[in-house]
Amino acid sequence: MQIDLLGALAESERMSTVHFVGGEKGGVGKSVLARLLAQLFIERGEPFAALDADLSHGALVRYYADYAR
């Protein structure tokens, strides 16, 4: 059995990736990680969608309002 690694890589590049950042405990860096991911996508010019479900602090909308809808 032969595995086509280049074909698999090309296929994986076309697939979307979903990153979930969450947890119940506060103060562990969830918002920081979400902001770092958003900044990475912005700097790379990659399209992304982010949903901030933290109604009390809303860090993504506060820091990335230019990218929010």
Buried (B, 14 or more C-beta within 10 A) or exposed (E): EEEEEEEEEEEEEEEEEEEEBEEEEEEEEBBEEBBEBBEEBEEEEEEEEBEBEBEEEEBBEEBBEEBEE
